[in-house]
Amino acid sequence: MKIHIQHSHIRSTDELDSLVENRIMALQSKLVIEEATVRLERRHEASPPFRVSVHLVTPGPDVFADGCDHTLRAAIAKAMGGLEAQISSRAQKRLRRIRSNLQAPARLRMRG
């Protein structure tokens, strides 16, 4: 997996980059991730000033999430929470589809 972290008006630190990398690596147990692009930005004119955008390239549809907050760590947490919610939603949808396919069609069920 390739991870690209872009910084806009934020100083890159090992602590910050490793936090983002660890959170993305934790998602790999739930989803195959080929590439991740993370953009950390500080917008001086906006409120809240910190914005985090994440784009995960996967074998299926890509996953996108954004997070905005007054601290960078909170914005990262919101973006990662959005990713986790999308991934779990996809897993639940897949399970519902499998369960519905296991049921016999209505015309084949025995009438009682």
N, C-alpha and C positions, 0 to 999 in steps of 0.2 A: 504494500500500500504506500502510496505517495501522499505526503501531507505538505501543502503549501500554506504558509501563514504570511499574510500581507498586513503591514502596519501602516496606518495613515494617521499622522500627527500623534503617534504613540511610540515611545521608545521601546525597542525590542529588548526583553530580558529573558534569561534562561528560565526563570521561575514561571513567568507568564506563558512562554512557549511550551514548557513541559506540562503545565496545567491543561492547556488546550489539547496537546498530544495525548495525554493520559485519558482525558474524557472521550476523545474520539476512539482510541484503542479499546476502551471498555465497550463501545458499541459493536465491535467486530464479532462478539460472541452472538449477537442477535441478527446481524446483517453482514453480508459480504460487501466490503468497501474496497473499491479499486483505487480511488483517489479522493482526497478531501482538500477543499480550498476554503480557508478561513480568512475573513477580512475583519481586522480589528481597527476601528476608527474612532477618533474623537472629533466631534463637530463643535467648534467653539461657539457658533451662533445658535445652536439648537439646544432644546431642553427636552429630555435628558441628553447630555452631551455624548455618552458612549453608545456605540452601536456595534454589534457583532453579527456578521452574516456567515452562514455555513452552507456549503454546497458539497454533498456527498455523491460521487459517481458510483453507481451500483450496476450489477448486471441487468436489473429490471429498471423501473423508473427511478430517476434521480430523486434525492431527498434534499429539500431546502428548508432553512429555518433562519429567523432573525430574532435578535433580542436587543432591546434598548433599555438603559437604566442610568442612574446617576453615578454608579461605580462600574468599573470595567468588569470586576468579578461577578457582579450581579447580572450584567448584560450577558456574560459568558454562560452563567447558570440558566438564564432564560432561554438562550438559543439552544443549549444542550437539552433542556427540558422539552423544547419543541421537537427536536429530533427524536428523542425517546418516545414522545407521544405519537409521532407519525409512524415510527417503526412498530410500536406495539399495536397501533390501529391496523396496520397492514397484516400483522401476524393474526390478530383476531378475525379480520376479514377472511383471511386464507382458511382459518379453522372453520368458520361458518360455511364457507363454500364447500369444504371437504365434507362436513357433516350433512349438508343438504344433498350432496351427490350420493351419499351412502343410503339415504332413504329411498324407498321404492317409489316410483311415480304413482300418482293417485289412481290411475286407471288399472294398475296392476295389483293394488292392495285388495285384500279380500273384504267383501262387504258383509257386515254381520247383522 
